[in-house]
Amino acid sequence: MKKNMVSSIAFLVSALFFAEGVSASDTIVVVKDPRLDILSQKQALINKRTSVLTSNGKIKGFRIQITSTSSRDQAFNAKAAVQSKFPDQKVYTTYQAPLFKVRVGDFLKREDAEKYRKLMLTIFPTGMYVVEDVVDAVLEDIDQ
């Protein structure tokens, strides 16, 4: 421990002596290639896109889960009710043993899904949640 402290003090003292020898006329001018800006913009776009992709290349997003039930008939009745009241949104039914799940929408942002959930609460007042899911979207939608 004492050796490390002695070596660091010796380094600081030698750095101070070296810094004293450097004058203001010793400057370096770096000229940046303008292509670096283009590369950094492309890399930023790639990073933005990969942040919303799953490991198999599908797009991460959000859906509103209407119901999760073990009754197939109840799930399909809920799906039909949602499709009749909100025809502008896609409705998905999945089976994850032992439950049927009915989910609505393809939202890239949680805020958008929450707004739509609040709209749906006027008709379906119980048990809706915003959940993460793989959504149907185009990568160009993400770039905006």
C-alpha positions in Angstrom: 0.0 0.0 0.0 2.8 2.4 0.9 4.7 1.5 -2.3 1.6 2.5 -4.4 1.3 5.8 -2.6 5.0 6.5 -3.0 4.9 5.7 -6.7 1.8 7.8 -7.3 3.5 10.8 -5.5 6.6 10.3 -7.6 4.5 10.2 -10.7 2.7 13.4 -9.8 5.9 15.3 -9.1 7.5 14.2 -12.4 4.3 15.2 -14.2 4.4 18.6 -12.7 8.1 19.1 -13.8 7.2 17.9 -17.3 4.2 20.2 -17.5 6.3 23.1 -16.6 8.5 22.5 -19.6 5.6 22.7 -22.1 5.0 26.1 -23.5 1.9 27.7 -25.1 3.4 27.5 -28.6 3.3 23.7 -28.5 -0.2 23.2 -29.9 -1.8 20.5 -32.1 -4.5 21.2 -34.7 -6.8 18.3 -35.5 -8.7 18.4 -38.7 -11.7 16.2 -38.6 -12.8 14.4 -41.8 -16.5 15.4 -42.5 -17.2 11.7 -43.3 -17.0 11.0 -39.6 -20.2 13.0 -39.0 -22.0 10.8 -41.6 -20.7 7.7 -39.9 -21.8 8.8 -36.5 -25.3 9.6 -37.8 -25.5 6.2 -39.4 -24.3 4.5 -36.2 -26.9 6.5 -34.1 -29.7 5.2 -36.4 -28.4 1.6 -36.1 -28.3 2.0 -32.3 -31.8 3.4 -32.3 -33.1 0.5 -34.4 -31.4 -2.3 -32.5 -32.7 -0.9 -29.2 -36.2 -1.8 -30.3 -35.5 -5.2 -31.8 -35.6 -8.5 -30.1 -32.8 -11.1 -30.6 -34.6 -12.7 -33.5 -35.1 -9.3 -35.3 -38.8 -8.6 -34.4 -39.9 -5.2 -33.1 -40.5 -4.7 -29.4 -43.5 -2.7 -28.5 -46.7 -2.6 -26.3 -50.2 -4.0 -26.5 -53.2 -3.7 -24.3 -54.2 -7.0 -22.6 -58.0 -7.1 -22.4 -58.4 -10.5 -20.7 -56.5 -13.6 -19.7 -58.9 -16.5 -19.2 -58.9 -20.3 -19.3 -62.2 -20.2 -21.3 -61.8 -20.2 -25.0 -65.3 -19.0 -25.6 -64.9 -16.1 -23.2 -61.6 -15.1 -24.9 -63.3 -15.1 -28.4 -66.3 -13.2 -27.1 -64.0 -10.5 -25.7 -62.1 -10.4 -29.0 -65.4 -10.0 -31.0 -66.5 -7.2 -28.6 -63.3 -5.3 -29.0 -63.3 -5.7 -32.8 -66.8 -4.3 -33.0 -66.1 -1.3 -30.8 -62.5 -0.5 -32.0 -62.2 -1.7 -35.7 -59.1 0.5 -36.2 -56.9 -1.7 -34.0 -55.8 -5.3 -34.6 -56.8 -7.8 -31.9 -54.6 -10.8 -31.1 -55.6 -14.0 -29.3 -52.8 -16.2 -28.0 -52.8 -19.4 -26.0 -50.2 -19.8 -23.3 -51.2 -22.9 -21.4 -53.6 -22.8 -19.6 -54.7 -19.3 -20.5 -56.1 -17.5 -23.6 -54.9 -13.9 -23.8 -56.6 -11.2 -25.8 -54.4 -8.3 -26.7 -55.1 -5.1 -28.7 -52.9 -2.9 -30.8 -49.4 -2.4 -32.1 -47.9 0.5 -30.1 -44.2 1.4 -30.3 -44.4 3.7 -27.2 -46.0 2.9 -23.8 -47.5 6.4 -23.7 -49.5 5.7 -26.9 -50.8 2.4 -25.5 -51.8 4.1 -22.2 -53.8 6.8 -24.1 -55.6 4.1 -26.0 -56.2 2.1 -22.9 -57.9 5.1 -21.2 -60.1 5.5 -24.3 -61.0 1.8 -24.0 -61.8 2.1 -20.3 -65.0 3.9 -21.2 -66.4 0.7 -22.8 -64.4 -2.1 -21.0 -64.0 -0.8 -17.4 -62.2 -3.7 -15.9 -58.8 -5.4 -16.0 -56.9 -3.9 -18.9 -53.1 -3.7 -18.8 -50.4 -2.4 -21.0 -47.9 -5.2 -21.6 -44.7 -5.5 -23.6 -45.0 -7.7 -26.7 -43.6 -8.2 -30.2 -45.6 -5.9 -32.5 -46.3 -5.6 -36.2 -44.5 -2.4 -37.3 -42.2 -1.2 -39.9 -38.6 0.0 -39.1 -39.4 3.3 -40.8 -42.0 4.1 -38.1 -39.2 3.9 -35.5 -37.0 6.4 -37.3 -39.5 9.2 -36.9 
